[in-house]
């Protein structure tokens, strides 16, 4: 079962240990945890898309959050977090050749989402129980804006990417994930 992937994840820090417990408890109590029909919280899959030498990250400029950030989306009932992350990355960037760095979850986070309008409908305050993967893409592929979701798609140097994030609550999440990329890069050299 998909909950087992969350249970088997080895948290990176105290925040992830606490979030892991919350995610598991929520999933076990809510049969609709993978569906956005659950208006309190639901699972999402995101990705940090990196170039082949791990020096750049591919961000989109989110329409709803008015900030640059990762790619990803709602699971909408799909238990395969990795395939959701890849599908969303392809749809949101136009890049076709995206592969997982590996099949491991690289981060977990519970993320508060403020109420907002989407397609003329009010989306209430809720929580995204997010699972993050690292994906690899060819930085020479053509980038395509998905106008209903983003207003930009761009590669940023990993060490500069935090400077373009306008969502204060997301900075610690990106810092945690970028630090993990840097550690992986050092291990490979």
Secondary structure, DSSP 8 states (H G I E B T S, - for coil): -THHHHHH---SSHHHHHHHHHHHHHHHH-TTTTSTT-SSEEEEEEEEEE-TTS-EEEEEEETTTTEEE-EEEE-TT---HHHHHHHHHHHHH----EEES-SS--EEEEEEE--EEETTEEE-SEEEEEEEEEEEE-TTS-----TTTEEEEEEEETTTGGGG---HHHHHHHHHHHHHHHHHHHHH-
